Amino acid sequence: MKFERGKNMPTSNYKSVTLKEELVERVKTLIERVGTYHSISEFVSEAVRLRVEAIENQEKLRRANHEG
């Protein structure tokens, strides 16, 4: 699997972020080993989405506990 920076990136509704090279290399190695994801972007998008959902769920529980 070859990763090419910026290749075939959509031009709208997307933003870029900067990650430490060490973390990117760990993700690349993981993707190549597991084969579940097609790109670093796909992996990072899912990781961020899952983390956001976890924090939102924690906030809902905290609010529910304070209300009840």
MDAnalysis code that builds the backbone (N, CA, C; Angstrom):
import MDAnalysis as mda
import numpy as np

u = mda.Universe.empty(204, n_residues=68, atom_resindex=np.repeat(np.arange(68), 3), trajectory=True)
u.add_TopologyAttr("name", ["N", "CA", "C"] * 68)
u.add_TopologyAttr("resid", np.arange(1, 69))
u.add_TopologyAttr("resname", ["MET", "LYS", "PHE", "GLU", "ARG", "GLY", "LYS", "ASN", "MET", "PRO", "THR", "SER", "ASN", "TYR", "LYS", "SER", "VAL", "THR", "LEU", "LYS", "GLU", "GLU", "LEU", "VAL", "GLU", "ARG", "VAL", "LYS", "THR", "LEU", "ILE", "GLU", "ARG", "VAL", "GLY", "THR", "TYR", "HIS", "SER", "ILE", "SER", "GLU", "PHE", "VAL", "SER", "GLU", "ALA", "VAL", "ARG", "LEU", "ARG", "VAL", "GLU", "ALA", "ILE", "GLU", "ASN", "GLN", "GLU", "LYS", "LEU", "ARG", "ARG", "ALA", "ASN", "HIS", "GLU", "GLY"])
u.atoms.positions = np.array([
    [0.850, -1.171, 0.000],
    [0.000, 0.000, 0.000],
    [0.895, 1.233, 0.000],
    [0.678, 2.113, -0.927],
    [1.492, 3.322, -1.036],
    [0.667, 4.539, -0.646],
    [1.248, 5.378, 0.184],
    [0.580, 6.598, 0.612],
    [1.228, 7.771, -0.085],
    [0.423, 8.595, -0.752],
    [0.950, 9.776, -1.406],
    [0.264, 11.001, -0.841],
    [1.045, 11.907, -0.354],
    [0.535, 13.098, 0.301],
    [-0.252, 13.964, -0.678],
    [-1.490, 14.257, -0.296],
    [-2.296, 15.180, -1.067],
    [-2.895, 14.613, -2.337],
    [-2.643, 13.387, -2.639],
    [-3.153, 12.796, -3.878],
    [-4.637, 12.498, -3.740],
    [-5.420, 12.929, -4.710],
    [-6.864, 12.674, -4.749],
    [-7.614, 13.227, -3.546],
    [-7.100, 14.278, -2.939],
    [-7.791, 14.885, -1.807],
    [-8.957, 15.723, -2.307],
    [-10.128, 15.576, -1.687],
    [-11.260, 16.441, -2.038],
    [-10.901, 17.892, -1.772],
    [-11.486, 18.796, -2.538],
    [-11.102, 20.200, -2.411],
    [-12.024, 21.013, -1.515],
    [-13.181, 20.465, -1.124],
    [-14.073, 21.251, -0.276],
    [-14.527, 20.436, 0.924],
    [-14.948, 21.140, 1.961],
    [-15.450, 20.528, 3.192],
    [-14.408, 19.714, 3.939],
    [-13.145, 19.962, 3.710],
    [-12.078, 19.265, 4.414],
    [-11.086, 20.275, 4.951],
    [-10.472, 19.928, 6.065],
    [-9.405, 20.725, 6.660],
    [-8.223, 19.802, 6.888],
    [-7.052, 20.370, 7.005],
    [-5.875, 19.559, 7.303],
    [-5.408, 19.855, 8.719],
    [-4.708, 18.905, 9.279],
    [-4.119, 19.072, 10.604],
    [-2.665, 18.608, 10.532],
    [-1.890, 19.042, 11.484],
    [-0.492, 18.653, 11.551],
    [-0.323, 17.635, 12.672],
    [0.325, 16.530, 12.344],
    [0.608, 15.484, 13.327],
    [2.103, 15.231, 13.361],
    [2.598, 14.827, 14.510],
    [4.013, 14.489, 14.611],
    [4.304, 13.311, 13.690],
    [5.448, 13.375, 13.042],
    [5.833, 12.341, 12.089],
    [5.844, 10.953, 12.729],
    [6.269, 10.863, 13.973],
    [6.320, 9.580, 14.673],
    [4.927, 8.951, 14.751],
    [3.921, 9.770, 15.044],
    [2.558, 9.259, 15.142],
    [2.053, 8.809, 13.781],
    [2.347, 9.586, 12.743],
    [1.937, 9.216, 11.390],
    [2.581, 7.893, 10.985],
    [3.842, 7.720, 11.297],
    [4.529, 6.470, 10.963],
    [3.917, 5.284, 11.702],
    [3.541, 5.497, 12.965],
    [2.880, 4.418, 13.721],
    [1.553, 4.047, 13.080],
    [0.787, 5.058, 12.654],
    [-0.496, 4.798, 11.995],
    [-0.269, 4.072, 10.675],
    [0.692, 4.524, 9.873],
    [0.991, 3.870, 8.600],
    [1.338, 2.393, 8.806],
    [2.192, 2.131, 9.792],
    [2.593, 0.756, 10.088],
    [1.385, -0.075, 10.499],
    [0.541, 0.483, 11.327],
    [-0.661, -0.217, 11.778],
    [-1.591, -0.528, 10.609],
    [-1.809, 0.458, 9.751],
    [-2.683, 0.272, 8.592],
    [-2.138, -0.821, 7.687],
    [-0.851, -0.792, 7.431],
    [-0.241, -1.803, 6.571],
    [-0.343, -3.190, 7.187],
    [-0.173, -3.277, 8.499],
    [-0.216, -4.569, 9.183],
    [-1.635, -5.121, 9.256],
    [-2.594, -4.284, 9.594],
    [-3.969, -4.729, 9.818],
    [-4.772, -4.764, 8.520],
    [-4.549, -3.784, 7.659],
    [-5.238, -3.749, 6.376],
    [-6.704, -3.356, 6.442],
    [-7.145, -2.813, 7.560],
    [-8.547, -2.450, 7.727],
    [-8.884, -1.116, 7.069],
    [-7.934, -0.213, 7.043],
    [-8.166, 1.135, 6.529],
    [-7.465, 1.316, 5.188],
    [-8.018, 2.191, 4.365],
    [-7.448, 2.445, 3.052],
    [-6.451, 3.591, 3.057],
    [-6.495, 4.429, 4.101],
    [-5.605, 5.582, 4.142],
    [-5.437, 6.074, 5.574],
    [-4.410, 6.872, 5.758],
    [-4.190, 7.507, 7.055],
    [-5.362, 8.415, 7.375],
    [-5.839, 9.126, 6.372],
    [-6.964, 10.035, 6.562],
    [-8.198, 9.297, 7.062],
    [-8.478, 8.148, 6.479],
    [-9.630, 7.357, 6.909],
    [-9.476, 6.929, 8.367],
    [-8.280, 6.472, 8.730],
    [-8.008, 6.056, 10.100],
    [-8.179, 7.223, 11.076],
    [-7.566, 8.366, 10.741],
    [-7.619, 9.529, 11.630],
    [-9.050, 10.042, 11.764],
    [-9.787, 10.070, 10.658],
    [-11.178, 10.527, 10.720],
    [-11.996, 9.654, 11.661],
    [-11.827, 8.344, 11.561],
    [-12.581, 7.455, 12.446],
    [-12.131, 7.604, 13.891],
    [-10.834, 7.716, 14.104],
    [-10.314, 7.872, 15.465],
    [-10.849, 9.138, 16.120],
    [-10.850, 10.231, 15.382],
    [-11.355, 11.499, 15.920],
    [-12.854, 11.398, 16.178],
    [-13.599, 10.826, 15.228],
    [-15.051, 10.676, 15.401],
    [-15.365, 9.861, 16.651],
    [-14.669, 8.745, 16.840],
    [-14.917, 7.898, 18.009],
    [-14.585, 8.638, 19.306],
    [-13.508, 9.412, 19.314],
    [-13.127, 10.154, 20.515],
    [-14.135, 11.259, 20.824],
    [-14.580, 11.954, 19.790],
    [-15.592, 13.004, 19.976],
    [-16.871, 12.394, 20.540],
    [-17.305, 11.265, 19.984],
    [-18.512, 10.601, 20.485],
    [-18.343, 10.182, 21.937],
    [-17.175, 9.682, 22.304],
    [-16.935, 9.267, 23.690],
    [-17.031, 10.456, 24.642],
    [-16.436, 11.576, 24.269],
    [-16.492, 12.775, 25.119],
    [-17.916, 13.295, 25.212],
    [-18.636, 13.316, 24.086],
    [-20.029, 13.761, 24.113],
    [-20.877, 12.860, 25.009],
    [-20.646, 11.562, 24.957],
    [-21.396, 10.630, 25.817],
    [-21.059, 10.849, 27.287],
    [-19.791, 11.118, 27.592],
    [-19.399, 11.419, 28.973],
    [-20.113, 12.668, 29.473],
    [-20.191, 13.680, 28.620],
    [-20.882, 14.915, 28.998],
    [-22.357, 14.666, 29.250],
    [-23.008, 13.855, 28.417],
    [-24.424, 13.531, 28.609],
    [-24.633, 12.828, 29.934],
    [-23.772, 11.873, 30.257],
    [-23.888, 11.163, 31.530],
    [-23.678, 12.104, 32.710],
    [-22.700, 12.982, 32.592],
    [-22.419, 13.938, 33.662],
    [-23.609, 14.856, 33.890],
    [-24.212, 15.352, 32.792],
    [-25.398, 16.223, 32.919],
    [-26.567, 15.464, 33.529],
    [-26.759, 14.222, 33.094],
    [-27.856, 13.418, 33.621],
    [-27.685, 13.164, 35.117],
    [-26.460, 12.929, 35.554],
    [-26.182, 12.682, 36.967],
    [-26.393, 13.952, 37.799],
    [-26.117, 15.108, 37.251],
    [-26.307, 16.354, 37.975],
    [-27.762, 16.770, 38.018],
    [-28.538, 16.335, 37.027],
    [-29.964, 16.689, 36.983],
    [-30.805, 15.761, 37.860],
    [-30.358, 14.543, 38.005],
    [-31.178, 13.553, 38.704],
    [-30.799, 13.387, 40.095],
])
